[in-house]
Amino acid sequence: MVRQRFRIRFSKLGNLKFIGHKDLMRTLEMLFRRARLPMAMSSGFHPKPRMSFPSALALGYESEDEVLEIELNESADTMYPDALLAEMNRQSVEGLAFHTAQKLDGGEKKAQLAASVYTMSIPDGQAGRSVRTVPALSERIRSFLAETSYPVKKNNGKTVDARQAVAPQGNTVRFSNGELTMEILTQEGPEAGVREILTALGLGGELFKSVFPRKTKSRLTGEKE
């Protein structure tokens, strides 16, 4: 059976930040059925649409740039990316919008996430106990980036190196006009993420209290920065 693969980039905003990855998959499955897409299905007693994600967005996070890959069966030969995109948006729910659809060559590998860019507003005077002013936060960032290692304990008790989560050189963590931006690399093994970098900057206690992350870019392996 000849299948057609599509890579789709979409946003998950607003109240949808309160649903987890499994709920998102169920929402997408319902959307595919409503759109009457000729989905390729998995085998077994409970067939599911063949779809994959290079990463799962954490609960409580919004995203302007998520990546989804789906497979359509042989009856999709005449399905064009623009038509697929239009139909998915027509059947979508509030907060879920599909922006691009790319038909993939048969031999192209599945998408792999290289890095994610997050932004978050830092309310004035609410930047944590140890960092309450713009100059203090900027200095904390400079100090963090000057380190070669910065161990942080995760909520599960494991210790990870927050410094290894960002590139060794470059402006990968920055603060300007009240907005904190960080580019986090995909790592092998236990990963340091937004929470761990915020902890290193003295802002860990503010996550989901006054600091709400939004992913603005998913950079895939092989993509230009």
ABEGO torsion letter per residue (X at the ends): XBBBBBBBBBBBBEAAAABBAAAAAAAAAAAAAAAGBBBBBBBEABBBBBBBBABBBBBGBBBABBBBBBBBBAAAAABBAAAAAAAAAAABBBGBBBABBBBBBAABBBBBBABBBBBBBBBBGAAEAABABAAAAAAAAAAAAABABBBBBBAAGBBBBAAAABBABEBABBBBGGBBBBBBBBBBEBBBBAAAAAAAAGAAAABGAABBBBBABBBBBGBBX
